[in-house]
């Protein structure tokens, strides 16, 4: 039985742990087979059984893109696109933040503080929190951490948030997601004081982001990092056609709002969109954030387009020492031959997310203490 010209697309628009998978038309020439011994599809970061996705596995079985982004970057003569180096830009931003914090400490004796609340023992969440702490230390931000067991009550989490809300040494509060299933994520995030909502997820911040003539106190870190990369590489946004793939509250939706604020003409592609490749081929700028490895093929890309790949997915690879490699939502090998600029995975958007968190924390401290 053959799966021909199909792509699996995940809709991550809800906070539910179960994502919907749909089949979309795909105009690539690749034809893959499905048999009992050889399962091939555009994989996801989920375990998949005939259109049902459950967020229980972090790896895909197979990816159709034959080489990793790293190998594509190394072969410059086969790549027409400029590499947008998020790692370098993030370092520049951290250096700028370090200088500002040093001046703040000298002038008024204040050091920005970031508090992180981690509930449960998920290894990926623990890794994220550890990386954020290291990043804080590197720029001079004081970090405060609360670790709670998986079976903690929502009230316990809310009590810690309340204490950090009232603590003048804390200028930013971050609740590491996802939370355990017995907690109401919306209630917890809404409890964070908007003046310390450095993640930018408070509904008032998102509401202000959506409204003309209003400015949010904070912008969500990953979308902010995407736009910052475009700015730092002098890539024009005004008047351009932009497509955001994915409509999650964390990345897709705020990314679309930010592009609109920059006067781009914005379309959103999601799991109910018909013929998504036809829409993406009209885009001057594509931001993809769906968690589907190599879903966006070269045939989806308009020549000269700029590609920002938010996805980071692990796919099994027997040739790698770890047994897997990291790829984005965009097939780097194909798209880099068509686009004018592209972010690699890893080393693109990922480093920018933490850099923007540090930037938001510094911004909060400056606002609270009336500094420009």
C-alpha positions in Angstrom: 0.0 0.0 0.0 1.6 3.3 -1.0 1.3 6.7 0.6 1.7 9.1 -2.3 1.8 12.9 -2.2 0.7 13.2 1.4 2.0 15.2 4.3 1.1 14.7 8.0 0.4 18.0 9.7 0.0 18.6 13.4 -2.3 21.2 14.8 -0.8 22.4 18.0 -3.2 25.2 18.5 -4.7 23.9 21.7 -3.2 23.2 25.1 -4.4 19.6 24.9 -1.7 17.0 25.0 -3.3 15.3 22.0 -2.6 16.8 18.7 -4.7 16.3 15.5 -3.0 14.9 12.4 -4.4 15.5 9.0 -3.2 14.5 5.5 -2.5 17.3 3.1 -1.5 17.2 -0.5 2.2 17.4 -1.1 3.5 18.1 -4.6 7.0 16.6 -4.1 8.2 13.9 -6.4 8.9 11.5 -3.5 6.8 8.4 -3.3 7.2 6.3 -0.1 5.8 3.0 0.8 4.0 1.7 3.8 4.4 -1.9 4.7 4.5 -4.1 7.8 8.3 -3.9 7.7 8.9 -0.4 6.4 6.9 2.5 7.7 7.6 5.8 6.0 5.9 9.2 6.5 6.6 12.7 7.3 7.1 12.0 11.0 6.3 14.0 14.0 7.6 14.4 17.5 4.7 12.2 18.5 4.0 8.6 18.3 1.7 8.1 15.3 -0.9 5.4 14.5 -2.9 6.0 11.4 -3.7 9.7 12.0 -3.7 9.6 15.8 -1.0 11.5 17.7 0.0 11.2 21.3 2.7 13.3 22.9 4.5 10.3 24.4 7.5 10.0 22.2 10.1 12.6 21.3 11.4 11.0 18.1 10.3 10.3 14.6 10.9 7.0 13.0 11.9 8.3 9.6 12.5 11.6 7.8 12.5 12.1 4.1 15.2 14.7 4.0 18.4 12.8 3.3 20.9 15.1 5.0 21.1 17.1 8.2 21.2 20.8 8.3 24.7 20.7 9.5 26.0 18.9 6.5 24.0 21.2 4.2 25.6 24.2 5.8 29.1 22.8 5.2 28.6 22.4 1.5 28.4 26.1 0.5 28.6 25.5 -3.2 25.3 23.5 -3.1 23.5 26.1 -0.9 22.3 29.4 -2.3 20.7 30.7 0.9 22.4 32.8 3.5 22.6 31.1 6.9 20.9 33.2 9.6 23.1 32.4 12.6 20.9 32.6 15.7 23.7 31.4 17.9 25.9 34.3 16.9 23.1 36.8 17.2 22.1 35.5 20.6 25.7 35.9 21.8 25.7 39.5 20.6 22.4 40.1 22.5 23.8 38.5 25.7 26.9 40.6 25.5 24.7 43.8 25.2 22.6 42.7 28.2 25.7 42.0 30.3 26.9 45.6 29.7 23.5 47.1 30.6 23.2 45.0 33.8 26.7 46.0 34.8 25.8 49.7 34.4 22.5 49.3 36.3 24.3 47.7 39.2 26.9 50.5 39.3 24.4 53.3 39.0 21.5 52.2 41.3 22.7 48.9 42.9 19.9 46.9 41.3 20.4 43.5 39.7 17.6 42.0 37.6 16.1 38.8 39.0 14.3 35.9 37.3 12.3 33.3 39.2 11.5 29.9 37.6 8.9 27.4 38.9 9.3 23.8 37.7 6.6 21.2 38.6 7.4 17.5 38.1 10.5 15.7 36.9 10.3 15.8 33.1 13.9 15.6 31.8 13.3 18.1 29.0 11.8 20.7 31.3 14.6 20.2 33.8 17.1 20.7 30.9 15.4 23.9 29.8 15.4 25.3 33.4 19.1 24.4 33.8 19.9 26.2 30.5 18.0 29.3 31.6 19.8 29.4 34.9 23.2 29.1 33.1 22.1 31.9 30.7 21.1 34.1 33.7 24.5 33.5 35.4 26.3 34.4 32.1 24.8 37.9 31.9 24.6 38.7 35.6 20.9 38.1 36.3 20.0 36.7 39.7 18.1 33.4 39.3 15.6 31.9 41.7 14.2 28.4 41.3 11.4 26.5 42.9 11.1 22.8 42.1 7.9 21.0 43.1 7.0 17.3 42.8 4.6 16.1 40.2 1.7 15.6 42.7 1.9 19.2 44.1 -1.4 21.0 44.2 -2.3 23.9 42.0 -2.6 26.0 45.2 1.0 25.4 46.1 2.1 26.7 42.7 -0.1 29.7 43.1 1.3 30.4 46.5 4.9 30.5 45.1 3.8 32.8 42.3 2.2 35.1 44.8 5.4 35.3 46.8 7.4 36.1 43.7 4.8 38.7 42.6 5.5 40.5 45.9 9.2 40.1 45.9 11.0 43.3 44.8 14.2 41.4 43.9 12.3 39.4 41.3 11.6 41.2 38.0 10.5 38.2 36.0 8.5 35.0 36.7 8.5 32.0 34.5 6.3 28.9 35.0 7.9 26.0 33.1 5.4 24.3 30.8 3.8 21.9 30.5 2.3 21.6 33.9 0.9 18.3 35.2 -2.5 17.4 33.8 -4.3 18.0 37.1 -3.4 21.7 37.1 -5.3 24.4 35.2 -2.6 26.0 33.0 -4.7 29.1 32.3 -5.3 29.8 36.1 -1.6 29.4 36.8 -0.3 31.7 34.0 -3.0 34.3 34.8 -1.7 34.5 38.4 1.6 35.9 37.3 1.7 39.6 37.8 1.6 41.2 34.3 4.5 43.5 35.2 6.6 40.4 35.7 5.2 38.2 32.9 8.5 37.9 31.0 7.2 34.9 29.0 4.6 37.3 27.5 1.7 34.8 27.9 -0.6 36.8 30.2 -3.9 37.4 28.3 -3.5 41.2 28.7 -0.1 41.1 27.1 -1.4 39.0 24.2 -4.5 41.3 23.9 -2.3 44.4 23.7 -0.1 42.7 21.1 -3.2 42.2 19.0 -4.5 45.7 19.2 -3.3 48.7 17.1 -2.1 51.6 19.2 -1.4 49.4 22.2 1.9 47.9 23.3 2.3 44.8 25.4 4.6 44.9 28.4 6.3 41.8 27.1 6.3 39.8 23.8 6.6 36.0 23.9 10.2 35.0 23.6 10.3 32.7 20.6 8.3 34.9 18.3 10.2 37.9 19.5 13.4 36.1 18.7 12.2 35.3 15.1 11.5 39.0 14.4 14.8 40.0 16.0 16.7 37.7 13.6 15.0 39.4 10.7 15.9 42.8 12.0 19.5 41.9 12.8 20.0 40.6 9.2 18.3 43.7 7.7 15.6 41.6 6.1 12.7 43.9 5.2 9.2 42.9 6.5 7.1 45.9 5.6 4.8 45.2 2.6 6.0 41.6 2.3 3.8 38.5 2.2 4.4 36.4 5.3 3.1 32.9 6.1 3.2 31.5 9.6 2.8 27.7 9.7 1.1 26.8 13.0 -1.2 28.7 15.2 -0.2 27.8 18.8 -0.6 30.4 21.6 3.1 30.2 22.3 4.6 30.8 18.8 2.3 30.8 15.8 -0.4 33.2 16.9 2.0 35.8 18.4 4.4 35.5 15.5 1.6 36.4 13.1 0.6 39.4 15.3 4.2 40.6 15.3 4.5 40.3 11.6 1.3 42.2 11.2 2.7 45.0 13.5 5.6 45.2 11.1 3.2 45.8 8.2 3.5 42.5 6.6 0.5 40.8 4.9 0.1 37.7 6.9 -1.5 34.3 6.3 -1.6 31.5 8.8 -1.4 27.8 7.7 -2.8 25.3 10.1 -4.3 21.7 10.1 -7.5 22.8 8.4 -5.9 24.7 5.7 -6.4 23.4 2.2 -3.4 23.2 -0.2 -0.9 24.8 2.3 2.0 24.4 -0.2 0.2 26.8 -2.6 -0.1 29.4 0.1 3.5 29.1 1.3 4.8 29.4 -2.3 3.5 33.0 -2.3 5.4 34.0 0.8 8.4 36.2 1.0 8.8 35.2 4.6 7.9 31.8 6.2 7.9 31.1 9.9 7.3 27.5 10.6 6.4 26.2 14.1 4.5 22.9 13.9 6.9 20.3 15.2 6.8 18.2 12.0 10.3 17.2 10.8 11.1 18.3 7.2 7.4 19.0 6.4 8.2 22.1 4.4 9.8 21.0 1.2 11.8 22.9 -1.4 8.7 22.9 -3.7 6.8 24.8 -1.0 9.2 27.7 -1.1 9.2 30.7 -3.4 12.6 31.5 -4.9 14.3 34.1 -2.7 12.1 33.6 0.3 13.4 34.0 3.9 12.8 31.0 6.1 12.6 31.0 9.9 12.4 27.4 11.3 11.2 27.2 14.8 10.8 23.5 14.8 13.3 21.3 16.6 12.6 17.6 16.1 14.7 14.5 16.7 14.6 11.8 14.0 16.3 8.4 14.3 19.6 8.2 12.4 21.8 5.1 12.8 24.8 6.9 11.4 24.8 9.4 14.3 26.5 8.3 17.6 23.4 9.3 19.5 21.2 7.3 17.3 19.2 10.4 16.3 19.7 13.9 14.9 17.9 17.2 15.1 16.0 18.7 12.2 13.6 21.5 11.8 10.1 21.7 10.2 11.8 22.8 7.0 13.7 20.4 4.8 17.0 22.3 4.9 18.7 20.4 2.1 16.0 21.3 -0.4 14.8 24.7 0.9 18.3 26.2 1.2 18.7 25.8 -2.6 15.7 27.9 -3.2 15.5 30.5 -0.3 17.6 33.6 0.0 18.1 33.1 3.8 17.3 30.3 6.2 17.8 29.5 9.9 19.6 26.2 10.6 18.4 23.6 13.2 20.0 23.6 15.7 21.6 27.0 16.0 18.9 29.2 14.6 15.8 30.2 16.6 16.6 28.1 19.7 19.4 30.3 21.1 17.3 33.3 20.5 14.4 32.2 22.7 16.6 32.3 25.9 18.3 35.5 24.7 14.8 37.1 24.5 13.9 35.8 28.0 17.0 37.6 29.3 16.1 40.7 27.4 12.6 40.7 28.8 13.9 40.3 32.3 16.2 43.3 31.9 13.4 45.3 30.4 11.2 44.5 33.4 13.8 45.6 35.8 14.4 48.9 33.9 10.6 49.6 33.8 10.1 48.8 37.5 12.9 51.1 38.4 12.0 53.8 35.9 15.2 53.4 33.8 15.4 53.9 30.1 
